[in-house]
Amino acid sequence: MITPDLSTRLARAKFRAWHRGTREADYMIGGFFDAYHEGWDEAQLVWFEKLLDEEDVDIMSWALGTAEAPPEFHGEQFTALRKLDYVRI
């Protein structure tokens, strides 16, 4: 099995981030991708790909602080996600 190269994975992640199903989730998750993806290494992209597998309502509640995120999402990227300073409305 051939692993997609980084640029293909980033393009796929961008599409998934901006096509979540609700405008609010698109702005939050897609905006986060746009603001931070350029400097991501393999581990950071893997983290984001795992986040994309989660339900929008869960991601949004974690980012807003109304629910506790699973420990595997905690860390520097999660802290950036919670800032919400990348959401441009």
mmCIF file of the C-alpha atoms, coordinates in Angstrom:
data_MODEL
# 
_entry.id   MODEL 
# 
loop_
_atom_site.group_PDB 
_atom_site.id 
_atom_site.type_symbol 
_atom_site.label_atom_id 
_atom_site.label_alt_id 
_atom_site.label_comp_id 
_atom_site.label_asym_id 
_atom_site.label_entity_id 
_atom_site.label_seq_id 
_atom_site.pdbx_PDB_ins_code 
_atom_site.Cartn_x 
_atom_site.Cartn_y 
_atom_site.Cartn_z 
_atom_site.occupancy 
_atom_site.B_iso_or_equiv 
_atom_site.pdbx_formal_charge 
_atom_site.auth_seq_id 
_atom_site.auth_comp_id 
_atom_site.auth_asym_id 
_atom_site.auth_atom_id 
_atom_site.pdbx_PDB_model_num 
ATOM 1  C CA . MET A 1 1  ? 0.000   0.000  0.000  1.00 0.00 ? 1  MET A CA 1 
ATOM 2  C CA . ILE A 1 2  ? 1.352   3.416  -0.973 1.00 0.00 ? 2  ILE A CA 1 
ATOM 3  C CA . THR A 1 3  ? 0.986   6.179  1.597  1.00 0.00 ? 3  THR A CA 1 
ATOM 4  C CA . PRO A 1 4  ? -0.215  9.469  0.084  1.00 0.00 ? 4  PRO A CA 1 
ATOM 5  C CA . ASP A 1 5  ? 2.442   12.134 0.098  1.00 0.00 ? 5  ASP A CA 1 
ATOM 6  C CA . LEU A 1 6  ? 2.175   15.065 2.464  1.00 0.00 ? 6  LEU A CA 1 
ATOM 7  C CA . SER A 1 7  ? 0.726   17.506 -0.087 1.00 0.00 ? 7  SER A CA 1 
ATOM 8  C CA . THR A 1 8  ? -2.039  15.065 -1.011 1.00 0.00 ? 8  THR A CA 1 
ATOM 9  C CA . ARG A 1 9  ? -2.846  14.449 2.639  1.00 0.00 ? 9  ARG A CA 1 
ATOM 10 C CA . LEU A 1 10 ? -2.933  18.188 3.322  1.00 0.00 ? 10 LEU A CA 1 
ATOM 11 C CA . ALA A 1 11 ? -5.267  18.756 0.373  1.00 0.00 ? 11 ALA A CA 1 
ATOM 12 C CA . ARG A 1 12 ? -7.551  15.991 1.617  1.00 0.00 ? 12 ARG A CA 1 
ATOM 13 C CA . ALA A 1 13 ? -7.484  17.396 5.155  1.00 0.00 ? 13 ALA A CA 1 
ATOM 14 C CA . LYS A 1 14 ? -8.326  20.885 3.864  1.00 0.00 ? 14 LYS A CA 1 
ATOM 15 C CA . PHE A 1 15 ? -11.325 19.559 1.967  1.00 0.00 ? 15 PHE A CA 1 
ATOM 16 C CA . ARG A 1 16 ? -12.540 17.594 4.986  1.00 0.00 ? 16 ARG A CA 1 
ATOM 17 C CA . ALA A 1 17 ? -12.000 20.597 7.265  1.00 0.00 ? 17 ALA A CA 1 
ATOM 18 C CA . TRP A 1 18 ? -14.072 22.915 5.078  1.00 0.00 ? 18 TRP A CA 1 
ATOM 19 C CA . HIS A 1 19 ? -16.872 20.453 4.238  1.00 0.00 ? 19 HIS A CA 1 
ATOM 20 C CA . ARG A 1 20 ? -18.145 19.405 7.644  1.00 0.00 ? 20 ARG A CA 1 
ATOM 21 C CA . GLY A 1 21 ? -21.865 19.831 7.120  1.00 0.00 ? 21 GLY A CA 1 
ATOM 22 C CA . THR A 1 22 ? -22.563 23.034 9.026  1.00 0.00 ? 22 THR A CA 1 
ATOM 23 C CA . ARG A 1 23 ? -21.284 26.525 8.435  1.00 0.00 ? 23 ARG A CA 1 
ATOM 24 C CA . GLU A 1 24 ? -20.227 26.866 12.076 1.00 0.00 ? 24 GLU A CA 1 
ATOM 25 C CA . ALA A 1 25 ? -18.102 23.713 11.954 1.00 0.00 ? 25 ALA A CA 1 
ATOM 26 C CA . ASP A 1 26 ? -16.647 24.752 8.594  1.00 0.00 ? 26 ASP A CA 1 
ATOM 27 C CA . TYR A 1 27 ? -15.535 28.100 10.013 1.00 0.00 ? 27 TYR A CA 1 
ATOM 28 C CA . MET A 1 28 ? -14.079 26.561 13.147 1.00 0.00 ? 28 MET A CA 1 
ATOM 29 C CA . ILE A 1 29 ? -12.333 23.508 11.720 1.00 0.00 ? 29 ILE A CA 1 
ATOM 30 C CA . GLY A 1 30 ? -11.546 24.912 8.284  1.00 0.00 ? 30 GLY A CA 1 
ATOM 31 C CA . GLY A 1 31 ? -10.357 28.183 9.790  1.00 0.00 ? 31 GLY A CA 1 
ATOM 32 C CA . PHE A 1 32 ? -8.072  26.278 12.134 1.00 0.00 ? 32 PHE A CA 1 
ATOM 33 C CA . PHE A 1 33 ? -6.606  24.355 9.201  1.00 0.00 ? 33 PHE A CA 1 
ATOM 34 C CA . ASP A 1 34 ? -6.018  27.520 7.173  1.00 0.00 ? 34 ASP A CA 1 
ATOM 35 C CA . ALA A 1 35 ? -4.347  29.296 10.085 1.00 0.00 ? 35 ALA A CA 1 
ATOM 36 C CA . TYR A 1 36 ? -2.000  26.521 11.172 1.00 0.00 ? 36 TYR A CA 1 
ATOM 37 C CA . HIS A 1 37 ? -1.360  23.846 8.534  1.00 0.00 ? 37 HIS A CA 1 
ATOM 38 C CA . GLU A 1 38 ? 1.672   25.420 6.861  1.00 0.00 ? 38 GLU A CA 1 
ATOM 39 C CA . GLY A 1 39 ? 4.074   24.545 9.637  1.00 0.00 ? 39 GLY A CA 1 
ATOM 40 C CA . TRP A 1 40 ? 2.754   21.058 10.414 1.00 0.00 ? 40 TRP A CA 1 
ATOM 41 C CA . ASP A 1 41 ? 5.028   18.076 10.552 1.00 0.00 ? 41 ASP A CA 1 
ATOM 42 C CA . GLU A 1 42 ? 3.902   14.451 10.187 1.00 0.00 ? 42 GLU A CA 1 
ATOM 43 C CA . ALA A 1 43 ? 2.782   14.120 13.821 1.00 0.00 ? 43 ALA A CA 1 
ATOM 44 C CA . GLN A 1 44 ? 0.735   17.322 13.699 1.00 0.00 ? 44 GLN A CA 1 
ATOM 45 C CA . LEU A 1 45 ? -0.982  16.264 10.486 1.00 0.00 ? 45 LEU A CA 1 
ATOM 46 C CA . VAL A 1 46 ? -1.774  12.865 12.005 1.00 0.00 ? 46 VAL A CA 1 
ATOM 47 C CA . TRP A 1 47 ? -3.307  14.667 15.010 1.00 0.00 ? 47 TRP A CA 1 
ATOM 48 C CA . PHE A 1 48 ? -5.495  16.768 12.722 1.00 0.00 ? 48 PHE A CA 1 
ATOM 49 C CA . GLU A 1 49 ? -6.533  13.775 10.606 1.00 0.00 ? 49 GLU A CA 1 
ATOM 50 C CA . LYS A 1 50 ? -7.657  12.023 13.795 1.00 0.00 ? 50 LYS A CA 1 
ATOM 51 C CA . LEU A 1 51 ? -9.553  15.137 14.849 1.00 0.00 ? 51 LEU A CA 1 
ATOM 52 C CA . LEU A 1 52 ? -11.347 15.145 11.492 1.00 0.00 ? 52 LEU A CA 1 
ATOM 53 C CA . ASP A 1 53 ? -12.646 11.650 12.254 1.00 0.00 ? 53 ASP A CA 1 
ATOM 54 C CA . GLU A 1 54 ? -14.530 12.991 15.286 1.00 0.00 ? 54 GLU A CA 1 
ATOM 55 C CA . GLU A 1 55 ? -18.075 14.347 15.280 1.00 0.00 ? 55 GLU A CA 1 
ATOM 56 C CA . ASP A 1 56 ? -18.432 18.091 14.672 1.00 0.00 ? 56 ASP A CA 1 
ATOM 57 C CA . VAL A 1 57 ? -20.505 18.615 17.795 1.00 0.00 ? 57 VAL A CA 1 
ATOM 58 C CA . ASP A 1 58 ? -17.757 17.016 19.887 1.00 0.00 ? 58 ASP A CA 1 
ATOM 59 C CA . ILE A 1 59 ? -14.955 19.053 18.285 1.00 0.00 ? 59 ILE A CA 1 
ATOM 60 C CA . MET A 1 60 ? -16.904 22.256 18.749 1.00 0.00 ? 60 MET A CA 1 
ATOM 61 C CA . SER A 1 61 ? -17.743 21.525 22.384 1.00 0.00 ? 61 SER A CA 1 
ATOM 62 C CA . TRP A 1 62 ? -14.079 20.705 23.101 1.00 0.00 ? 62 TRP A CA 1 
ATOM 63 C CA . ALA A 1 63 ? -12.943 23.926 21.431 1.00 0.00 ? 63 ALA A CA 1 
ATOM 64 C CA . LEU A 1 64 ? -15.536 25.990 23.300 1.00 0.00 ? 64 LEU A CA 1 
ATOM 65 C CA . GLY A 1 65 ? -14.695 24.307 26.586 1.00 0.00 ? 65 GLY A CA 1 
ATOM 66 C CA . THR A 1 66 ? -18.185 22.938 27.236 1.00 0.00 ? 66 THR A CA 1 
ATOM 67 C CA . ALA A 1 67 ? -16.894 19.348 27.223 1.00 0.00 ? 67 ALA A CA 1 
ATOM 68 C CA . GLU A 1 68 ? -13.563 17.733 28.038 1.00 0.00 ? 68 GLU A CA 1 
ATOM 69 C CA . ALA A 1 69 ? -11.587 16.482 25.035 1.00 0.00 ? 69 ALA A CA 1 
ATOM 70 C CA . PRO A 1 70 ? -10.050 13.008 25.127 1.00 0.00 ? 70 PRO A CA 1 
ATOM 71 C CA . PRO A 1 71 ? -6.426  13.063 26.332 1.00 0.00 ? 71 PRO A CA 1 
ATOM 72 C CA . GLU A 1 72 ? -5.072  12.118 22.884 1.00 0.00 ? 72 GLU A CA 1 
ATOM 73 C CA . PHE A 1 73 ? -6.128  15.549 21.608 1.00 0.00 ? 73 PHE A CA 1 
ATOM 74 C CA . HIS A 1 74 ? -4.518  17.578 24.413 1.00 0.00 ? 74 HIS A CA 1 
ATOM 75 C CA . GLY A 1 75 ? -1.348  19.508 23.659 1.00 0.00 ? 75 GLY A CA 1 
ATOM 76 C CA . GLU A 1 76 ? -0.087  22.466 21.698 1.00 0.00 ? 76 GLU A CA 1 
ATOM 77 C CA . GLN A 1 77 ? -2.435  22.048 18.737 1.00 0.00 ? 77 GLN A CA 1 
ATOM 78 C CA . PHE A 1 78 ? -5.435  21.677 21.020 1.00 0.00 ? 78 PHE A CA 1 
ATOM 79 C CA . THR A 1 79 ? -4.460  24.874 22.834 1.00 0.00 ? 79 THR A CA 1 
ATOM 80 C CA . ALA A 1 80 ? -4.373  26.667 19.475 1.00 0.00 ? 80 ALA A CA 1 
ATOM 81 C CA . LEU A 1 81 ? -7.758  25.181 18.533 1.00 0.00 ? 81 LEU A CA 1 
ATOM 82 C CA . ARG A 1 82 ? -9.295  26.505 21.759 1.00 0.00 ? 82 ARG A CA 1 
ATOM 83 C CA . LYS A 1 83 ? -8.131  30.091 21.103 1.00 0.00 ? 83 LYS A CA 1 
ATOM 84 C CA . LEU A 1 84 ? -10.688 30.456 18.297 1.00 0.00 ? 84 LEU A CA 1 
ATOM 85 C CA . ASP A 1 85 ? -8.790  33.547 17.090 1.00 0.00 ? 85 ASP A CA 1 
ATOM 86 C CA . TYR A 1 86 ? -8.635  32.053 13.594 1.00 0.00 ? 86 TYR A CA 1 
ATOM 87 C CA . VAL A 1 87 ? -12.425 32.142 13.051 1.00 0.00 ? 87 VAL A CA 1 
ATOM 88 C CA . ARG A 1 88 ? -13.164 34.935 10.613 1.00 0.00 ? 88 ARG A CA 1 
ATOM 89 C CA . ILE A 1 89 ? -16.841 35.782 10.263 1.00 0.00 ? 89 ILE A CA 1 
# 
